[in-house]
Amino acid sequence: MRKINKISARIKCTAAAGLAALMLAGCGNVASVATTEAPETEAVTTEAEAVTEETTEADAGNSGAGKAQMSSIEETNLGFGKEVKDGYEPNKPVEFQSYTFNIPEYFGEAVDESATTHNVYFYPEKGESVAMLQLYYNDVAATDAQFEEYVTSDGFFDEITTSLDSIEYYSNTKILYYGDYKVAGKDAKRLVIEADCNMAGTDIKKIQVETFVFFDSDAQKMFMIEMFSSDNVSANYYPDFEKIIDSLSK
């Protein structure tokens, strides 16, 4: 047995907080769950700095990719079989921290909570369905090697599934896909996450989240860029989301 240091604990809780904030904000679009509740996740991250946790060497070093249920994006049915929106043009530049994204105009204006929760949201569709883009970051004092160690560990997967299943509307969270990606020239991880949804007053049965996670060692920040979609949306926004990811520059 060994101890995970404070750096690893913060990376761990940052990942969980980013996804939890996303899911809570997604709920807010349908069930009036205020996105201002998100600072509670930030408090968890801050508290994590003082937490020292135990783990086995195997937990810290194993590749968590074995937790993913599918070996390709195509197998995940990302977008629930909806017609692709294909509306990336026209787009507009959006700055977030030291990065610039090109966001389709139909995504609307940003809901910017970065001053308090490090989150910026865009809602390309509103109503009883949920489609939402989240830009999230947190300050993490770490090295590239420490970040890579965590996001390839079983603990990374466990934090995602347990943190989302702890939200009252969601259960049976699964990692459908996990793989490597490049974001603005930096090594990143790409995940597709799916969960059952039981939200009173809606016909939403499932949600999907495509997530890109990367670490900027120069800025000492961890970024999670995520697209959330419920199964009753009118279109598949993920291809346009992936173009947003590929447009990211610094």
N, C-alpha and C positions, 0 to 999 in steps of 0.2 A: 504494500500500500504506500501511497505517497500523497502529499498535499498539493492541491492546485493553488497557485499563488493568486494574489489579488487581480493581476492582469487578466488571467484566464477567467476568473469569476466575472469580471466586468464584461468581457467579450461575450460570455455565455448569456448573461442577463440582458445585454444590449440586443442580441438576436431575438430573444423571447419577447422583449419589450416592443421591438419594432413590429413584430407580427401581431402581438396582442393589441397594440394601438391601432393597427390596420383593421383588425376584425371588429373592434369596438366602434371605430369610426364608420365602418360599413354598416353596422347595425343601426347607427344613428340616422342613416339616410332613410331607413324604413320604420324603425321602431322608436324613434325619438330618444335614442340613447345618446346623450350629448357627447360630442367629441372632446369636450373640455374635461371629461373624465380621464383622458389619456395621461395627464401629469402623474397619476398614481403609478403608472408603469415607470415613469422617470424616477419616482422615489424608490422603486425597487432596484433600479440600476445603481442609484447612489448608495443605497444600503449594501449592495453587493460588494462595494469596495472594501467593506469591513469584514466581509465573510470569507472564511477559509474553509474549503470543502475537501472531503476525502474522495478519492477515486482510485481505481486500480490502474496500473501501467497499461493494461489492455484497453481500458476505457479511453485513456488519453491518446493512445497511438493507433488504434484500429481505424481503418477506412470505413466511414459510416455509409459509403455508397451501397453496401449490401442491404441497407434498410429500404432503399427505393424499390418499388414494386415493378417498375418497368424500365426497360433499357433504352428507350427512345421517346422523344417528345410526341411523335406520331401516335404512339400507343396510349397516350394519356387521355385522348379525346378532349384536349384543351379547348375550351370554348363551347363545350356541350353540343357540338354539331351545328351551331348556329351559323347563319350566313356571315361571311367575313365583312366587316365594316368597310375596309379599304378606303379610309378617309385621311390618310396621313398628310396629304397635300390638300389645302394650304396649311402651313404650320407657322409657329412663332417661337423665337428663342426665349427660354426661361432660365434664369440663373439661380443656382442653388449652391450655397457655399462657394467654392472656387470652380464649380463646373457649370457648363451650359448644355441644356437639352433643347431639342426642337420638339415642341408639343403641338399636335394637331389643334386647329382652332376650335373644332367642335368639342374639345375637352373643356372648354369654358375657362373662366378665371380661377386662379388659385385661391384656395382657402388656406391661408398661411398662418400656422400656429407655431412657426419655428422659434419665435422668441421665448416660448414657454415649454414647448414639448418636442422641438426639433423635427416637427412634421409639417409637410405641405401636401395638400390634397387637391385632386382634380376629379370632377364628376361628369363623365361624358354622357351619363344617362341617369335620370332621377325618377322617382315615383316608387312603386311597389317592388321594383327590381333594384339591384345594386351593381353598379359598375364604378370602380374607383381606382385611381392611380395615387399611390403614396410615395413621396420622397422622404426618407428618414435618415438621420445620422445621429451619431453620438460620439463624444470624445472618448478615445480609448488609448491609454499609454501602453503601447505594445510594439512588437517587431513583426515583420512579415512572417517570420518563422512561427511565432506564437499564434498569430492569427490562423495560419495554415493548419497548425496542429489542431486547433479547436474545430474548425469547419470541416475537417476530415474525420472527426471523432464521432463515436456513437452518441456521446453526450449532446452534441449539436442537434441531432435528430430527436433525441428524447425531449429536449427542452422545447422544441417546436410543437411536438404532438401533445405534450402534457400542458403547455401553456394555453394552447387553443382549446383543448378539451375542458379546461377549467372555466371557460366562458360559457355561461348558461345556455346559450343558443346552439352550441356546437358539440359534436361528439364524433367518435370514430374517425379522428383525423389520421390521414395517411400521407406519406411522402410518395407520390407517384413517380417522380423523376428527380434525379440529382446528377449534375455533370459540371464540367469545367466550361468557362466562358471567358472572353476578354471584354472588359468595359474600360473605355478610354485608355487602352493599352495596359491595363492592370489585370492581374489574375483575379477571376471572380468565380463564384459558385452560382449555378442556376438550379432552382428547385421548382417543381410543380407540386402543390399541396391541395388536397381535397378533403372536405369534411361534410358530414351530414348536418343539416340545419333544421331546427325545430323552433320557428319563430311564430308566435301566435298572431293571427290576423294577416298572414301572408301565405302565398303558395310556394315559397322557397323551400326546396328539399335538400339542395346541395350547394356548396360554394367551392370555387377554385381560386387559388392564389398562385401566380407565377412570380417568383422572387429572384432578384439578382443581388448578391451580397459581395462586397469587396472592401478592402482596407487601403486607405491612403496613409502610408507610413510617414510621409513628409508632413502632412497636416495632423497626423495622429487622430484620425477619424475613421469610424466604421460606417459604411453606407449600406442601406437596404432600399432598393427600388422595387416596388411591388405593384402588381395589378390584381385587383379583387373583382370577381364576377360571381353573381348568383345564377342559378340555372334557369331563371325566368327572364333574363335580359333579352333585348330584341336583336342583338348582333354579337358577333365574336370580335372583341376588341384586341385580342392578344397579338395578332400580326402587326397592328399599328403600334402597340406597346413595344414590341421587339425592335421596331424601327426607332422608337424613342431611345431605347437603350443603345442602339448602334450609333445614334447621333451624338451621344455624350462626348464632350471634349473638355479639356482644361486649358 
